[in-house]
């Protein structure tokens, strides 16, 4: 009843410190449920609509890839994503995932969001924007960085490095579909995150929630690294249904998982782009033999350009 009353009230005036929400792995190719569980894209979008109706408001909803299963055709997006998460297109900030690339060039994804006037960075699939004192960067890991490359010197990596160099905001959040443990080819761009003092990297792909935890480009714990969170709970899978809510303060952030299947809350101060210590050489984990999507994760290993120790931040 409280949720219905909040929805009926309509959008409210936003507070001074903006709120964003995020999740990936969203819509089944069937009508969604308003309850937690499999195909709960209506339930999770209702959570975002309820937040939008509060005095805090909702500055942005980050859709972190695999917006539409099993393949993100334009017809599937219009039939299933649009009646649920599409209700929030006015605040939508998407990133593509591997299921978008089951359609050649992720054409359905780009055509759908273009028709709604939603920013996607053109057909590249990367772009940035500011929310309060925070700089947010949406990136394209496609299908484990193929066909869209994440390698050093690629169009996307060069753009990212330049974007971070030009940033004047004290706090930085990046998001894309794959966690580092599911896409080792991301390691070059993770080095850019580390060097620039990025504070959070939000991901999906693994159909569960993993709380923000700081790691380095090797995937190992490092207090100087970005806090990676996995929010593969946008509605497709029954392992969890919910969103990460973040309140973006001037030099810090609070977070809380909202929904069903997980319970977590925390806070962290920003790196403020400050340089960290020299990263020491670390052993490369053995590459796994297969990729896992669903409830499993895997550790990354350095790309060929990471066979020597990465340079220090800055």
C-alpha positions in Angstrom: 0.0 0.0 0.0 2.8 2.4 0.9 4.4 1.8 -2.5 1.1 2.5 -4.3 0.6 5.7 -2.4 4.2 6.8 -3.2 3.6 6.0 -6.9 0.4 7.9 -7.0 2.0 11.0 -5.5 4.2 11.4 -8.6 7.8 12.8 -8.8 8.8 15.0 -5.9 11.3 17.8 -5.7 14.8 16.4 -5.3 16.9 17.0 -2.2 20.3 18.8 -2.3 22.3 15.5 -2.4 21.2 13.6 -5.5 20.1 9.9 -5.4 20.8 7.4 -8.2 19.8 3.8 -8.5 21.4 1.0 -10.5 21.0 -2.6 -11.7 21.6 -4.7 -14.7 20.2 -8.0 -16.1 16.7 -6.7 -16.3 13.9 -7.8 -18.5 12.6 -11.3 -19.5 11.0 -11.8 -22.8 7.6 -12.1 -21.2 5.4 -9.8 -19.2 7.0 -8.9 -15.9 5.9 -9.6 -12.3 5.2 -6.9 -9.7 6.7 -9.4 -7.1 10.3 -10.4 -6.5 11.6 -13.4 -8.4 12.1 -14.5 -12.0 11.0 -11.8 -14.5 10.5 -9.2 -11.9 11.3 -6.2 -14.1 8.0 -4.6 -13.1 8.9 -5.0 -9.4 12.3 -3.5 -9.7 11.1 -0.6 -11.8 8.4 0.1 -9.2 11.2 0.4 -6.7 12.7 3.2 -8.8 9.4 4.9 -9.4 8.8 4.9 -5.6 12.2 6.5 -5.0 11.4 9.1 -7.7 8.3 10.0 -5.8 10.1 10.7 -2.5 11.4 14.1 -1.4 14.9 12.8 -2.3 13.8 12.2 -5.9 15.8 10.2 -8.4 18.5 11.9 -10.4 19.4 8.9 -12.6 18.6 5.3 -13.1 21.6 3.3 -14.4 20.6 0.3 -16.5 23.9 -1.7 -16.4 23.5 -3.9 -19.4 21.5 -7.0 -20.5 18.5 -4.7 -20.4 16.5 -7.3 -22.4 16.7 -11.1 -22.6 17.4 -13.3 -24.4 18.3 -11.0 -27.3 17.7 -7.3 -27.1 15.8 -6.9 -30.4 13.8 -3.7 -30.9 10.6 -5.7 -30.7 11.5 -7.3 -27.4 12.6 -4.1 -25.9 9.3 -2.4 -26.9 7.2 -5.3 -25.7 8.9 -6.1 -22.3 11.5 -3.5 -21.2 9.4 -0.5 -22.2 6.3 -1.2 -20.1 8.5 -1.6 -17.0 11.8 0.2 -16.9 10.8 2.3 -19.9 8.5 4.2 -17.5 11.7 5.8 -16.2 13.3 6.8 -19.5 13.3 10.4 -18.4 16.1 9.6 -15.9 17.5 6.5 -17.7 21.3 6.3 -18.3 22.0 2.9 -19.9 25.0 0.8 -20.8 24.9 -2.2 -23.1 25.7 -5.8 -22.2 26.4 -9.1 -24.0 22.7 -9.8 -24.6 22.4 -6.5 -26.5 25.1 -7.8 -28.8 23.2 -10.9 -29.6 21.7 -8.5 -32.2 24.4 -7.3 -34.7 25.9 -4.1 -33.5 23.5 -4.0 -30.6 21.1 -2.3 -33.1 18.0 -3.0 -31.0 19.5 -1.3 -28.0 20.6 1.8 -29.8 17.4 2.1 -31.9 15.2 1.7 -28.8 16.9 4.4 -26.7 17.3 6.7 -29.7 13.6 6.5 -30.2 13.1 7.6 -26.6 15.6 10.4 -26.6 17.8 8.6 -24.1 21.6 9.2 -24.1 23.7 6.3 -25.3 26.8 8.0 -26.7 25.7 7.4 -30.2 26.6 3.9 -31.6 29.8 3.8 -29.6 28.0 3.1 -26.4 30.1 5.2 -24.1 29.5 8.7 -22.6 29.8 10.7 -19.4 27.7 13.2 -17.4 27.7 14.9 -14.0 25.3 14.5 -11.1 26.0 17.0 -8.4 29.7 16.9 -7.5 30.0 13.4 -9.2 31.3 12.5 -12.6 29.6 9.4 -14.0 31.0 7.4 -16.9 29.0 4.8 -18.9 31.1 2.3 -20.8 30.6 -0.5 -23.2 32.0 -3.9 -22.3 29.9 -5.5 -25.1 30.5 -9.3 -24.9 33.7 -9.4 -22.7 35.1 -6.5 -24.7 34.3 -8.0 -28.1 33.4 -6.6 -30.6 34.0 -3.3 -28.7 37.6 -3.3 -27.6 38.7 -2.3 -24.0 42.4 -2.6 -24.9 44.9 0.2 -24.3 44.9 2.5 -27.3 41.5 1.4 -28.5 38.9 4.1 -29.3 37.0 3.5 -26.1 40.1 3.3 -23.8 41.5 6.5 -25.4 38.2 8.3 -24.9 38.1 7.2 -21.3 41.6 8.3 -20.5 40.9 11.7 -22.0 37.6 12.0 -20.3 39.1 11.3 -16.9 41.9 13.7 -17.5 39.5 16.5 -18.2 37.2 15.8 -15.3 37.0 18.5 -12.7 34.6 16.8 -10.3 36.0 15.4 -7.0 34.2 12.1 -7.1 33.9 9.6 -10.0 31.7 6.6 -10.7 32.0 4.4 -13.7 29.6 1.6 -14.8 29.5 -1.1 -17.4 28.1 -4.6 -17.7 30.9 -7.0 -16.9 32.8 -7.2 -13.5 36.5 -7.5 -13.9 36.3 -11.1 -12.8 34.2 -11.9 -15.9 36.1 -9.9 -18.5 39.9 -10.0 -18.1 40.2 -7.8 -21.2 38.9 -4.9 -19.1 42.2 -4.7 -17.2 43.7 -1.8 -19.3 40.6 0.4 -18.6 40.7 -0.7 -14.9 44.2 0.7 -14.9 42.8 4.0 -16.1 40.2 3.8 -13.3 43.0 3.2 -10.7 45.2 6.0 -12.1 42.4 8.5 -12.0 41.2 7.7 -8.5 37.8 6.4 -9.6 35.7 5.8 -6.6 33.1 3.2 -7.7 32.6 0.8 -10.7 29.1 -0.6 -10.9 28.5 -3.8 -12.9 26.0 -6.6 -13.5 26.3 -9.9 -15.6 26.5 -12.1 -12.5 22.9 -12.6 -11.4 23.3 -11.7 -7.7 24.4 -8.7 -5.6 27.9 -8.2 -4.3 28.6 -5.2 -2.1 31.1 -2.5 -3.1 34.6 -3.6 -2.4 37.9 -1.9 -3.5 40.1 -3.8 -5.9 43.0 -3.1 -8.3 43.5 -3.9 -12.0 44.6 -7.4 -11.0 41.3 -8.0 -9.3 42.9 -8.2 -5.8 41.8 -6.2 -2.7 43.3 -2.8 -2.6 42.1 0.2 -0.5 43.3 2.6 -3.2 41.3 0.9 -5.9 37.7 1.6 -7.1 34.9 -0.1 -5.2 33.4 -2.6 -7.6 29.8 -3.6 -7.0 27.8 -6.3 -8.8 24.1 -5.6 -9.2 22.9 -8.3 -11.6 19.5 -8.1 -9.8 17.4 -6.0 -12.2 14.7 -8.6 -12.7 15.6 -11.4 -15.0 16.8 -13.9 -12.4 15.2 -15.3 -9.3 18.5 -15.1 -7.3 17.7 -11.5 -6.2 15.4 -8.6 -7.3 16.5 -5.1 -6.4 18.5 -2.0 -7.0 21.5 -0.3 -5.5 20.5 3.1 -4.2 23.3 5.6 -3.8 23.1 9.1 -2.3 25.9 11.2 -3.7 27.3 13.7 -1.2 29.8 16.4 -2.0 32.8 14.2 -1.2 31.3 10.8 -0.2 28.5 8.4 -1.0 26.1 6.3 1.0 24.7 3.1 -0.5 21.9 0.6 0.3 20.5 -2.4 -1.5 16.8 -1.9 -2.0 14.6 -4.9 -2.8 14.6 -8.7 -2.2 17.4 -11.3 -1.9 20.2 -9.2 -0.3 20.8 -6.8 2.6 23.6 -4.3 2.5 24.4 -0.7 3.3 27.5 1.4 3.7 29.4 4.6 3.0 32.7 5.7 1.7 34.6 9.0 1.1 35.9 9.9 -2.3 39.5 9.5 -3.4 39.2 13.1 -4.8 41.5 12.0 -7.7 44.5 11.8 -5.4 47.4 9.6 -6.4 47.9 6.4 -4.6 51.1 4.4 -3.8 53.0 2.4 -6.4 51.3 -0.9 -7.0 53.6 -3.8 -6.2 53.9 -6.8 -8.6 51.2 -9.4 -8.0 50.8 -13.0 -9.2 48.5 -13.5 -12.1 45.6 -15.9 -11.3 45.3 -18.9 -13.6 42.8 -18.2 -16.5 39.6 -20.1 -16.2 38.6 -22.2 -19.2 35.1 -20.9 -19.6 32.9 -17.8 -19.0 30.1 -17.9 -16.5 26.9 -15.9 -16.5 24.4 -16.4 -13.8 25.4 -16.9 -10.2 29.1 -17.6 -10.6 32.0 -15.3 -10.9 35.6 -15.8 -11.8 38.9 -14.0 -11.1 40.6 -12.0 -13.7 44.1 -12.3 -15.0 46.3 -9.6 -16.6 46.0 -8.9 -20.3 49.3 -9.2 -22.3 50.0 -5.5 -21.5 49.8 -6.3 -17.8 52.6 -8.9 -17.7 54.7 -6.3 -15.9 53.6 -4.3 -12.8 51.2 -1.5 -13.6 52.5 2.0 -13.1 51.5 4.0 -10.0 48.4 6.0 -10.0 49.2 9.3 -11.7 
